[in-house]
Amino acid sequence: MTTELMRYGRYRFLLYKKWDYARNMRTKEQQEALDAGKALFRAANIEHWASQPELVERAQKFLIDSFPSYRPSPYGESPKNIIDALCRELRSGDVVIVRAEPEYIAHDGFVPAREFDYEAYERDIAERASSYAARSKAYRDDLKAYNQEIDERIARESRARQKPFRHVETMAEAQARNIAARAASEKISALASSVVSVVSAVASALPSSGDDDAFDLGEVTAVGDATAPLGDAAPFEYVKNVTGDDVMSMAARGVNEAQEADCFAEYERALDMCGAVAYPMGLIRGMALCRENAFDRYQQCRGY
């Protein structure tokens, strides 16, 4: 049982029963507090204590609660008798006075309790709720922005890995493509014809029978209308070829070396002309056709 006796200076002095205060072992601070209480009691003015109604009331309450043997008179007791009864217990050692700091045992029934400020409490709760809501919104916005950035990066990487779109050709597109291919083929054919005509014109510009170096075939007449130089000779008889049984072997008119050289020179000039004219106009196809015509003329010049 603890009761505040008085306040003196900056300290509070409390009443304890002997065995309620550090009954086993006392620290240095506890012993100093107990010695300070004894000094206060030795220097006490009992008459002054009895003149304070509040002090007397606290002392009587402590005696009633702590000592069952103490019973106040039903007719009332004077303050002096109550203080004397407390002093007897202090002198016997059953009660001690202990010095304590002001904040020690703050709610012992004598120190006024701090009233609870409900308005301040509600303001504090509202501020905490507002702060929590603001932090939560900031966290949600940050998470939303982060997720959006991740989604955009995944979409970009997915588009980069996708294969190009393969267009399916429609019937109209296929028809247009076929028409364009036919037109290109006809254009190439026309170009080849023009190349052939150019090559023919070039070949016709080569030396003709009027030149001295050209091979003269002589006067050409219809069969049976002219007399042959060998008309009086005996007719040729078919003789079996000694190298084979092919009756369709063709006879060739032989030429001398000079004529052979002239034919070959004309063939080379025709090839040069093909490279200069036919290839730029007809590319590979025109070049091949030009060379084929040049080779035919070369063979004709040789008599084959």
C-alpha positions, 0 to 999 in steps of 0.5 A: 500500500502506497500513499503520498504524504506531501510534496516538498521542494521538487520531491514527493514523499510517500508512505509505505508499510515496512515490508512493502518497500524493498523487503529483500535488498535495497539499492543505494538509491533506495537507501538514500530515498529512505534516509531522506524520508527519516530526515523529513520526519525528524524535522517535521512540525506535527502541529503544522501537519495537523493543520492541513486537512488534506494531509490529515485525510490522506494519513487517515486513509493510509492507516485504515487501509494498512492496519486493520487494528486501527479503527477511527472513532465513530464520534470522529477524531481530531486531526491531532489524534490522526497525526499522532497515530501515524507518528507512532507507526513511524517511530515503531518502524512499521511505516516508512517515508520514502522520497521519490521523484515527481514522476514516480507513481504518477497515479496514486490518487493524489496527483491529478490524472491528465485528461484525455484530449479526444479532439487531438486524438481524432486529429492525429488519427485523421493525419495518419490516415491521410498520410497512409492514403497518400503513400498508398496512392504513390506506391500504386502509381509507381507500380502501375508505371513500372508494369506499363514499362515492362509490358511495352518492353515485352511488346517491342521484343515480341515484335522484333522476333516476329517473322515478316507478314507473308502476303497471300496473293489474290486472284486479281493480283495473280492475273495482273502479274501474269499480264505483266509477265506476258507483256514483258515476254512480248517486249523481249521478243520484239526486241530480239526481232529488232536485233535480228534485223539490225544484225541482218542489216550489218551483215548485208553491209559486208563486202558483196559479190561486186568486190574483188575479194569476194567469192564469185558463184558465177551466173545462176540460171534455172535448171535445164535452161543453160548449158553446163560446161560438162554437158557433153561429159558422161553422166555421174554414176552413184558409187557407194561411199567407201567410209559408210553406207549413208546415201544422204551424204552431202557434197561440199564445195571446197575453198582454198586457204585464202578464201577460208581466211576471208570467211573467217575474217568476216565471221570475226567482224560479225562477232564484234558487231554483235558485241557492239550492237546486239548485246546492249539491245537484246542482252544475252538472248540477242547476243546468242541469236546474233552469234548464231546468224554469224556462224551460219553465214560463215558456214555458207561462205565456206561452202557448207 
